[in-house]
Amino acid sequence: MGTQMDIEIILAYSLAGLTLAVIEGIKPGPLLTMVVRETLSGDLRAGIWTAAAPIFTDGPLIVV
């Protein structure tokens, strides 16, 4: 019984985090401009790596 509740809580937090990430990710700003530039000048893979950069740079700071 507790496992089902844990899964629901994890899914709720994951959905909230994903929603916030999408909302923040599509706001016009320097990161979006850089992602679009890298995607257009390179390819989709370059754009994805550029968009994923905050995960690698901010992630360790959040953990600490």
Contacts in CASP RR format, 6 or more apart in sequence:
PFRMAT RR
TARGET T0000
AUTHOR 0000-0000-0000
METHOD contacts of the structure
MODEL  1
MGTQMDIEIILAYSLAGLTLAVIEGIKPGPLLTMVVRETLSGDLRAGIWT
AAAPIFTDGPLIVV
25 31 0 8 1.000
25 32 0 8 1.000
26 32 0 8 1.000
31 51 0 8 1.000
31 54 0 8 1.000
34 50 0 8 1.000
35 47 0 8 1.000
35 50 0 8 1.000
35 51 0 8 1.000
38 46 0 8 1.000
38 47 0 8 1.000
38 49 0 8 1.000
38 50 0 8 1.000
39 46 0 8 1.000
39 47 0 8 1.000
39 50 0 8 1.000
END
